[in-house]
Amino acid sequence: SDGDIAVIDKSREPKNGSVIVAYINNEFTIKYLDITHKSEGYIELKPANEKYPVIRINGNDDFEVWGVVVYVIKSFKV
């Protein structure tokens, strides 16, 4: 959520279903990693909010897993 703080571990190996910070085509995003289609030549980054699209990553994309989200500190608006 807007205003939350994400704690990232850059040393942790991402697994299928991990929440990751990804750098894709000059932008950062936080999404769930889906590697079930890796043998078909692509992976997907899935949002927690269904209002946002799934991002399909293939060999043409500039992509890097920057780290794995290990904690989220919630922000409470008063």
Protein Blocks (a to p, Z undefined) as FASTA:
>chain_A
ZZiacdddfkbccdehiacdddeehiacdddddfklmmnopacdddfblkbccddddfkb
ccddfbdcfbdcddddZZ
